[in-house]
């Protein structure tokens, strides 16, 4: 009777641990396929003392990792902290094709040398988030590059043109009479085969990756493996608060940027976007953050992120520098105008508000790094206009609200 009671208590504590793990993993996700599958894998892992194989793939199409990537990297780190086996997969083979997810046109084929150079920077940057000792860095060229033409042909038999055209991005391109290459059809199959090769228990990816992630489950079943659980995270908006964070759009915050740049860029985001960043980029209690004044909350967020990527000492210094500089430079009675009435780009806005007399003058001042937004120096004339305080030189200020 006593043994049965002790066993019942142990089982109860065990269930509580699983529940806490699921709550932690679920925060900031957009979809999990499926919650029951995740619970079962975590339960079986603990029961048999076997760590799960958790995978996320990153095609090195650009040299920098930004906060959009960090959303996924943090999920990987959470699994590491729970004792599971994490595979950081660099898609040096698949990058030569280019992921068609969310694309409305053909990708340009990348130079393998550029891919290799980008991959090296990825390996250096990811350990600002992941535990290097607990991370297995793998390159999918190691197995995809060894597939024979016969193997590729066999892989293509496991999907149909109708299935491919059912995915939203391909469907839209087909309806708009935009080209789709046969190679792009093969991409999801290759990503799915990554999961087969690694025998992945769980795969993480952005919400735009759903088709590719489900292909992994499909192929695992065909290859007589237990299908992986798919965990998707939302696409993180950039500093403009509208479009997906992207270096090409100039709305990104790179984790390898100088701490001053990271701090200034975080301070430039809207209050609404700030809460999104808190949810997916920190472990902070959101109910407590909501009690703070928005300015204090944003300062704290910037400090947290700079601390994570540049160290606590640097984060404290940048906060002090930002507060002293911002409070000293911003005059009382600053002019304010509504953001809704502004043109979309920096150069147009500066002329429209008469803060600068001509576009040529804007370009000249940008080259001199004499224009800033919330303390962040601006360089691009097509930089997307956002809320906040703009400063030109030492004496001209404008706040968009």
C-alpha positions as CSV (number, residue, x, y, z in Angstrom):
1,X,0.0,0.0,0.0
2,X,2.9,2.4,0.9
3,X,4.8,1.5,-2.2
4,X,1.7,2.1,-4.4
5,X,1.3,5.5,-2.7
6,X,5.0,6.4,-3.3
7,X,4.7,5.3,-6.9
8,X,1.6,7.5,-7.3
9,X,3.4,10.5,-5.9
10,X,6.5,9.9,-8.2
11,X,4.2,9.6,-11.2
12,X,2.4,12.9,-10.2
13,X,5.7,14.8,-9.9
14,X,6.9,13.3,-13.2
15,X,3.7,14.5,-14.9
16,X,4.2,18.0,-13.4
17,X,7.8,18.1,-14.8
18,X,6.4,17.2,-18.3
19,X,3.7,19.8,-18.0
20,X,6.2,22.5,-17.0
21,X,8.5,21.6,-19.9
22,X,5.6,21.8,-22.4
23,X,4.5,25.2,-21.0
24,X,8.1,26.5,-21.4
25,X,8.4,25.1,-24.9
26,X,5.0,26.3,-26.0
27,X,5.6,30.0,-25.1
28,X,5.9,32.1,-28.2
29,X,5.1,29.3,-30.7
30,X,2.5,29.6,-33.5
31,X,1.7,25.9,-33.9
32,X,2.7,22.5,-32.6
33,X,1.9,19.3,-34.5
34,X,1.0,17.8,-32.2
35,X,0.8,18.7,-28.5
36,X,-0.1,15.1,-27.7
37,X,2.9,13.9,-29.7
38,X,5.2,16.3,-27.9
39,X,3.9,15.1,-24.5
40,X,4.4,11.5,-25.5
41,X,7.9,12.0,-26.7
42,X,8.9,13.9,-23.6
43,X,7.3,11.2,-21.4
44,X,9.0,8.4,-23.2
45,X,12.3,10.3,-23.2
46,X,12.1,10.6,-19.4
47,X,10.8,7.1,-18.9
48,X,13.6,5.4,-20.9
49,X,16.3,8.0,-20.0
50,X,16.8,8.7,-23.7
51,X,17.4,12.3,-24.9
52,X,15.4,13.4,-27.9
53,X,17.0,14.5,-31.2
54,X,15.9,18.1,-31.8
55,X,16.8,19.7,-35.1
56,X,16.5,23.1,-36.8
57,X,17.9,23.9,-40.2
58,X,19.4,27.2,-41.4
59,X,20.4,27.8,-45.0
60,X,23.4,30.2,-44.9
61,X,22.1,32.6,-47.6
62,X,23.4,35.7,-45.7
63,X,26.4,36.1,-43.4
64,X,24.5,37.5,-40.3
65,X,22.2,36.0,-37.8
66,X,19.5,38.4,-36.5
67,X,16.8,38.3,-33.9
68,X,14.5,36.5,-36.3
69,X,16.8,33.6,-36.2
70,X,17.2,33.9,-32.4
71,X,13.6,33.0,-31.9
72,X,14.4,29.5,-33.1
73,X,17.8,29.3,-31.5
74,X,16.2,30.0,-28.1
75,X,13.8,27.1,-28.6
76,X,16.8,24.9,-29.3
77,X,18.5,26.2,-26.2
78,X,15.4,25.4,-24.1
79,X,15.6,21.7,-25.3
80,X,19.3,21.7,-24.4
81,X,18.5,22.9,-20.9
82,X,16.0,20.1,-20.6
83,X,18.8,17.6,-21.5
84,X,18.0,16.9,-25.1
85,X,20.3,16.5,-28.1
86,X,20.3,19.5,-30.4
87,X,21.3,19.5,-34.0
88,X,22.1,22.9,-35.6
89,X,21.8,22.0,-39.2
90,X,23.6,24.2,-41.7
91,X,22.0,23.7,-45.1
92,X,25.0,24.1,-47.3
93,X,23.5,21.8,-49.9
94,X,19.9,23.1,-49.8
95,X,21.2,26.7,-49.9
96,X,22.3,26.0,-53.5
97,X,18.6,25.5,-54.4
98,X,17.1,28.1,-52.1
99,X,14.1,27.6,-49.9
100,X,11.0,28.7,-52.0
101,X,8.9,29.3,-48.8
102,X,7.2,32.7,-49.0
103,X,8.9,33.5,-52.3
104,X,7.0,35.0,-55.2
105,X,9.7,34.5,-57.8
106,X,12.7,32.3,-58.7
107,X,15.7,32.5,-56.5
108,X,19.1,33.2,-58.0
109,X,21.5,30.2,-57.6
110,X,24.1,30.9,-54.9
111,X,27.9,30.5,-55.3
112,X,29.1,27.6,-53.2
113,X,32.0,29.7,-52.0
114,X,29.7,32.4,-50.7
115,X,27.6,29.7,-48.9
116,X,30.8,28.3,-47.3
117,X,31.8,31.7,-46.1
118,X,28.4,32.4,-44.6
119,X,28.3,29.0,-42.9
120,X,31.5,29.9,-41.1
121,X,30.0,33.1,-39.6
122,X,26.9,31.0,-38.5
123,X,29.1,28.7,-36.6
124,X,30.7,31.6,-34.7
125,X,27.5,33.4,-33.9
126,X,25.0,30.7,-32.8
127,X,26.9,30.0,-29.6
128,X,25.9,33.4,-28.3
129,X,22.6,31.5,-27.7
130,X,23.3,27.8,-27.8
131,X,25.5,25.8,-25.5
132,X,28.5,24.9,-27.6
133,X,29.3,21.8,-25.6
134,X,25.7,20.5,-26.1
135,X,25.4,21.3,-29.8
136,X,26.0,19.1,-32.8
137,X,26.7,21.2,-35.9
138,X,26.0,19.3,-39.0
139,X,26.1,20.1,-42.7
140,X,23.5,18.5,-45.0
141,X,25.9,18.3,-47.9
142,X,27.5,15.5,-46.0
143,X,24.6,13.2,-46.8
144,X,22.6,15.0,-49.6
145,X,25.8,15.5,-51.6
146,X,26.2,11.7,-51.6
147,X,22.8,10.8,-53.0
148,X,22.9,9.2,-56.4
149,X,20.7,10.2,-59.3
150,X,18.8,7.0,-58.6
151,X,18.3,8.1,-54.9
152,X,17.0,11.5,-56.0
153,X,14.6,9.8,-58.5
154,X,13.3,7.5,-55.7
155,X,12.8,10.5,-53.4
156,X,10.6,12.3,-56.0
157,X,8.2,9.3,-56.1
158,X,7.0,10.2,-52.6
159,X,5.3,13.5,-53.7
160,X,3.1,14.7,-56.5
161,X,2.9,17.9,-58.6
162,X,-0.7,18.3,-57.2
163,X,0.7,18.2,-53.6
164,X,3.3,20.7,-54.4
165,X,0.9,23.1,-56.1
166,X,-1.4,22.9,-53.1
167,X,1.1,24.8,-51.0
168,X,0.1,28.5,-50.8
169,X,3.2,30.1,-52.2
170,X,3.5,27.8,-55.2
171,X,-0.3,28.0,-55.8
172,X,-0.1,31.8,-55.9
173,X,2.9,31.8,-58.3
174,X,1.2,29.3,-60.6
175,X,-2.1,31.4,-60.6
176,X,0.0,34.6,-61.3
177,X,1.7,32.8,-64.2
178,X,5.1,33.2,-62.4
179,X,7.8,30.6,-63.0
180,X,8.4,27.7,-60.6
181,X,11.5,25.5,-61.2
182,X,11.5,21.7,-60.9
183,X,14.4,22.3,-58.5
184,X,12.2,24.2,-56.1
185,X,9.8,21.2,-56.0
186,X,12.7,19.1,-54.8
187,X,13.6,21.4,-51.9
188,X,10.9,20.2,-49.5
189,X,11.9,16.6,-50.2
190,X,15.5,17.3,-49.4
191,X,14.7,19.1,-46.2
192,X,12.4,16.2,-45.3
193,X,15.2,13.8,-46.0
194,X,17.3,15.6,-43.5
195,X,14.9,14.5,-40.8
196,X,15.1,10.9,-42.1
197,X,18.9,10.9,-42.1
198,X,19.1,12.3,-38.5
199,X,16.1,10.3,-37.2
200,X,14.8,13.5,-35.7
201,X,12.3,13.4,-32.9
202,X,11.4,17.1,-33.1
203,X,12.0,19.7,-35.8
204,X,11.7,23.5,-35.3
205,X,11.0,26.0,-38.0
206,X,9.2,29.3,-38.8
207,X,5.5,29.3,-39.6
208,X,6.4,29.8,-43.2
209,X,8.1,26.4,-43.1
210,X,5.0,24.3,-42.4
211,X,5.0,22.5,-45.8
212,X,8.7,21.6,-45.5
213,X,8.3,20.5,-41.9
214,X,5.3,18.3,-42.6
215,X,7.3,16.7,-45.5
216,X,9.8,15.5,-42.9
217,X,7.0,13.8,-41.1
218,X,5.7,12.2,-44.3
219,X,9.0,10.9,-45.4
220,X,9.8,9.5,-41.9
221,X,6.6,7.5,-42.0
222,X,7.6,6.2,-45.5
223,X,11.0,5.2,-44.2
224,X,9.4,3.4,-41.2
225,X,10.4,6.0,-38.6
226,X,8.2,7.5,-36.0
227,X,7.2,10.9,-37.4
228,X,8.8,14.0,-35.8
229,X,6.9,16.5,-33.8
230,X,6.8,19.9,-35.6
231,X,7.1,23.1,-33.6
232,X,6.6,26.4,-35.4
233,X,7.4,29.9,-34.3
234,X,5.9,33.1,-35.7
235,X,7.9,35.2,-38.1
236,X,9.4,38.1,-36.2
237,X,8.6,41.6,-37.5
238,X,11.6,43.9,-38.0
239,X,12.1,47.3,-36.5
240,X,9.5,48.8,-38.8
241,X,6.9,46.6,-37.1
242,X,5.4,45.5,-40.4
243,X,7.6,43.3,-42.5
244,X,9.5,40.1,-41.6
245,X,12.9,40.9,-40.1
246,X,15.4,40.9,-43.0
247,X,18.8,42.4,-43.7
248,X,17.7,43.2,-47.3
249,X,14.9,45.4,-45.9
250,X,17.1,47.2,-43.5
251,X,14.8,46.4,-40.6
252,X,16.9,43.8,-38.8
253,X,18.9,43.7,-35.5
254,X,22.0,41.5,-36.0
255,X,23.4,39.7,-33.0
256,X,26.9,40.5,-34.2
257,X,26.4,44.2,-34.4
258,X,28.1,46.6,-32.0
259,X,26.2,46.8,-28.6
260,X,25.4,50.5,-29.2
261,X,23.6,49.6,-32.5
262,X,21.7,46.7,-30.9
263,X,20.6,49.0,-28.0
264,X,19.6,51.8,-30.3
265,X,17.6,49.6,-32.7
266,X,15.7,48.0,-29.9
267,X,14.8,51.4,-28.5
268,X,13.4,52.3,-31.9
269,X,10.7,49.6,-32.0
270,X,7.1,50.4,-31.2
271,X,5.5,49.6,-27.8
272,X,3.4,46.9,-29.4
273,X,6.3,45.2,-31.1
274,X,8.3,45.5,-27.9
275,X,5.9,43.1,-26.2
276,X,6.2,40.6,-29.1
277,X,10.0,40.8,-28.6
278,X,9.6,40.1,-24.9
279,X,7.4,37.1,-25.5
280,X,9.7,35.3,-28.1
281,X,13.2,36.6,-27.1
282,X,13.1,36.6,-23.3
283,X,11.9,34.5,-20.4
284,X,10.4,37.5,-18.6
285,X,7.0,37.4,-16.9
286,X,4.9,39.3,-19.4
287,X,2.3,40.3,-16.7
288,X,5.1,42.0,-14.7
289,X,6.5,43.8,-17.8
290,X,3.1,45.2,-18.6
291,X,3.1,47.0,-15.2
292,X,6.2,49.0,-16.2
293,X,6.2,52.3,-18.0
294,X,6.7,51.6,-21.7
295,X,10.1,53.6,-21.7
296,X,11.4,51.6,-18.8
297,X,10.2,48.3,-20.3
298,X,12.0,49.1,-23.5
299,X,15.2,50.1,-21.8
300,X,15.1,46.8,-19.9
301,X,14.5,44.8,-23.1
302,X,17.4,46.5,-24.8
303,X,19.6,45.8,-21.8
304,X,18.6,42.1,-21.7
305,X,19.3,41.6,-25.4
306,X,22.7,43.4,-25.4
307,X,23.6,41.4,-22.3
308,X,22.8,38.2,-24.0
309,X,25.0,39.0,-27.1
310,X,27.6,41.3,-25.7
311,X,27.8,40.7,-22.0
312,X,26.2,42.2,-18.9
313,X,28.9,44.9,-18.3
314,X,28.5,46.2,-21.8
315,X,24.7,46.2,-21.5
316,X,24.8,48.3,-18.3
317,X,27.2,50.8,-20.0
318,X,25.0,51.1,-23.1
319,X,21.9,51.8,-21.1
320,X,23.7,54.5,-19.1
321,X,25.1,56.0,-22.3
322,X,21.7,55.9,-24.1
323,X,19.9,57.5,-21.2
324,X,22.4,60.3,-20.6
325,X,22.8,61.0,-24.4
326,X,19.1,60.9,-25.1
327,X,18.1,63.1,-22.1
328,X,20.8,65.6,-22.8
329,X,20.2,66.0,-26.5
330,X,16.4,65.9,-26.7
331,X,15.1,69.5,-26.1
332,X,11.9,70.4,-24.4
333,X,8.9,71.4,-26.6
334,X,10.1,69.1,-29.4
335,X,7.9,69.2,-32.6
336,X,5.6,66.2,-33.0
337,X,3.8,64.9,-36.1
338,X,1.7,61.9,-36.8
339,X,3.4,58.9,-38.4
340,X,0.3,58.2,-40.5
341,X,0.8,61.4,-42.5
342,X,4.4,60.6,-43.4
343,X,5.9,59.2,-46.7
344,X,7.3,55.7,-46.3
345,X,11.0,56.3,-46.6
346,X,13.5,58.4,-44.7
347,X,14.7,60.7,-47.5
348,X,11.1,61.6,-48.5
349,X,10.0,62.2,-44.9
350,X,12.9,64.5,-44.2
351,X,12.0,66.7,-47.1
352,X,8.3,66.4,-46.5
353,X,8.6,67.7,-42.9
354,X,11.1,70.4,-44.0
355,X,13.6,69.0,-41.5
356,X,16.0,69.0,-44.4
357,X,15.6,71.2,-47.5
358,X,16.5,68.7,-50.3
359,X,17.0,65.1,-51.0
360,X,20.7,65.8,-52.0
361,X,21.2,67.4,-48.6
362,X,19.7,64.3,-46.9
363,X,22.1,62.0,-48.8
364,X,25.0,64.2,-47.8
365,X,24.1,64.1,-44.1
366,X,23.5,60.4,-44.2
367,X,27.1,59.9,-45.5
368,X,28.3,62.0,-42.6
369,X,26.2,59.9,-40.2
370,X,24.6,63.1,-39.0
371,X,21.0,61.8,-39.0
372,X,19.8,59.5,-36.2
373,X,16.6,57.8,-34.9
374,X,16.3,57.3,-31.1
375,X,20.1,57.6,-30.9
376,X,20.8,55.2,-33.7
377,X,22.8,56.5,-36.6
378,X,21.1,56.1,-40.0
379,X,22.9,55.4,-43.3
380,X,20.2,54.3,-45.8
381,X,18.0,56.8,-47.6
382,X,15.3,54.2,-48.1
383,X,15.2,53.3,-44.4
384,X,11.5,52.7,-43.4
385,X,10.0,55.5,-41.4
386,X,9.0,54.6,-37.9
387,X,7.8,56.2,-34.7
388,X,10.4,57.9,-32.5
389,X,12.7,60.9,-32.3
390,X,14.7,62.0,-35.4
391,X,17.7,64.2,-34.9
392,X,19.7,66.0,-37.6
393,X,23.0,67.4,-36.5
394,X,22.9,68.9,-33.0
395,X,19.9,71.2,-33.1
396,X,17.1,69.8,-35.3
397,X,14.6,67.3,-33.8
398,X,11.3,65.8,-34.8
399,X,9.2,63.2,-33.1
400,X,6.8,61.0,-35.1
401,X,3.9,59.7,-33.0
